[in-house]
Amino acid sequence: SRKSPCNSSMLNDMERPADLIGQEVILVSFLLLLLVWFLNREFEVSYRLHYHGDVEADLHRTKIQSMRDQADWLLRNIIPYHVAEQLKVSQSYSKNHDSGGVIFASIVNFSEFYEENYEGGKECYRVLNELIGDFDELLSKPHYSSIEKIKTIGATYMAASGLNTSQCQDTNHPHGHLQTLFEFAKEMMRVVDDFNNNMLWFNFKLRIGFNHGPLTAGVIGTTKLLYDIWGDTVNIASRMDTTGVECRIQVSEESYRILNKMGYDFDYRGTVNVKGKGQMKTYLYPKCMDNGIVPHHQLSISPDIRVQVDGSIGRSPTDEIASLVPSVQNSDKIAPGTDNSETKDILPSTKKLQKDAVRAEERCRFGKAAEKTDCEEAGTEEVNELTKLNISKSV
């Protein structure tokens, strides 16, 4: 009988050698392993690329955040924080304030120090930068958070308070920020004293003008932004500084009324000729004691001040001249073996010359002398006379 094709193929398959089947199994297994290796390799490469992308993204985000923080820090140091937040919403900022406090603090004798000309002026400005840095560090304290540094003009430090309305609303007293600003001005005096004590051969003297009232604050420019304040309040505060007294704080009459109610004692100085305002009544802090000495600070009036004082401001600075002349101080003591009659003749002349020197100094300081050279010649002649008397007394 004939065999079917199907049966013949089945017989052929059964007749295949066993070794061929084994080779096919090995080949299939190898291909499967190769496929698995390629899949694993592809997964590993994909995972590595994904991880590398995440690391790069994190580094990029960190760098962007660092640059953003640096830009925010720089912006907050150029303009106040509440103003910077407003500028993020709008392109401009300006605001009127009904009662803002302003101080101008000047290092009155910095020009004398600068004339020494250390390294072409670089060393002088390094010292000034250290002192201004101490003021900034003082301003960074939480207690003075309501005070904003406006700018520095040479050796003059300008600051203001009451510009952040949200902080003013949080306080119980509407003028509480003025007390904070006044305390800051007092602390600036202490900082200068500490600076002078820590640095050899330095005797910087600070003069502060204080005023409060309506003013306008705003940001000028679209590039190189400048935050500043304007108004008569600012101008008067500047005049309180320029016509002020070294080592004391001069305030206007309006500011005196508020600060006096807060417990601060002032000396009534008198009327001061303020440019653009005429005669204004001003007050000085700290108040002189009964002996005429200003506590903690030396009383010294700037020689360029030309004012008419109709009130007492305590002991005149020229009264200190006697303590600066050793020959005058020692003239009251009679040396052993000296004739009393000669001493009696010398002492009245010495006291008279002392008074003449005081009066000459007063004329030089307050502009009552006709010319500056007259003051200098008079002072030189009086010193020469004192020297002659001292020599004759010692002989």
C-alpha positions, 0 to 999 in steps of 0.5 A, a space after each residue: 500500500 502507498 504511504 501518505 506524505 504526512 506519515 513520511 515526514 513524521 518518520 523523517 523527524 523521528 529519524 533526526 539525530 539527537 545531536 542536532 536537537 541539542 544544538 538547536 536547544 543551545 542556540 535558542 538558549 543563547 539567543 534568549 540570554 543575548 536578548 535578556 542581556 541587551 534588554 538589561 543593558 538598555 534598561 541600565 543605560 536608560 536608568 543612568 541617563 535618567 539619574 544623570 539628568 536628575 542630578 544635572 537638574 538638581 544642580 541647575 535648580 540649586 544654582 538658579 535658587 542660589 542666584 535668585 537668593 543672591 539677587 533677592 539679597 542684593 535687592 533687599 540691601 538696595 531697597 527695603 523688603 516691603 518695597 521689593 515685594 511691591 516692585 514684584 507686582 508693579 513696576 514703580 513705587 511711591 508712597 506718602 507718609 504722615 509721620 516719618 522719622 529721619 536722622 542725619 549722623 555726621 562724623 564731623 572731624 573725618 575731613 581732618 583725618 582724611 587730610 593725613 592722606 594714608 595711602 592716597 586716601 584708601 586707608 581713610 576710607 577703609 576706616 570709614 567703612 569699618 565704622 559704617 559697617 558697625 552702624 549697619 550691624 547695629 541696624 540689623 538687630 531685631 529691635 531696630 527692624 522698623 528703621 531703614 538705612 537710606 544712604 551714606 553721603 560721604 561721612 554722613 549716615 542717613 536713616 529713617 523710620 515709620 516707612 513700613 506702614 504694616 509695622 507701624 499698625 502693629 505697634 500700640 503707639 503711633 509714634 513708637 517708631 520715633 522712640 526706636 529711631 531715637 534709641 538707635 541714634 543714642 546707640 550710634 554715639 556709643 558705637 563711635 565711643 567704642 570705636 575710638 577706644 578700640 582704635 588707637 589715635 582715633 577721636 571721631 566725633 558724631 553729630 546727629 540731627 533728628 526730625 519727624 513729619 510728613 515725607 514721600 518715599 519712592 524708588 527712582 529709575 528702572 536700572 540701578 534702582 535708588 530708594 530715597 525720601 523727600 520733603 521738608 521733614 528731610 531737609 530740616 533733619 539735615 539742617 538739624 545735623 549741620 547746625 548741631 553740636 558735636 557728640 549731641 543730638 539736636 531735635 526740632 521743637 515738634 520732635 521735642 514735644 513727642 520725645 519729651 513725653 516719652 521720658 527724654 530730657 533735653 536742653 533748650 538750645 535757643 533759636 537756630 537760623 535754618 536755611 529756608 525756614 528762618 529761626 527755629 527753636 531746637 533742643 539738645 540731648 543729652 541734657 547737661 547736669 547741674 555742673 554743666 557737664 554733658 554725661 558720656 559725651 563731650 560738649 563742643 560746638 562746631 566753629 562754623 555755626 553762626 547762631 543766636 542762642 537765647 537759651 542756656 545749653 549748659 556749660 560753654 565749651 570755652 570754659 574747658 580752656 583752663 583745664 587745657 593749660 597746665 600753667 594756669 592750673 598750677 598757678 593757684 599753688 604757691 611753691 615753697 620758698 616763694 614770696 607771697 607778695 610776688 605770688 599775689 602780683 602774678 595770680 591776678 595777671 594770670 587769671 586776667 590772661 585766662 579770661 582774655 584767652 577764653 573770650 578770644 576763643 569765644 570770639 573765634 568760635 562764634 564769629 564775633 571777631 572781625 577777622 580770623 587772623 585777629 583771633 589767631 594773633 590775640 591767642 598767640 600773644 596771650 599764650 606768649 604772655 602766659 609763658 613769660 609769667 610761668 618762666 618768671 614765676 619759676 625763676 
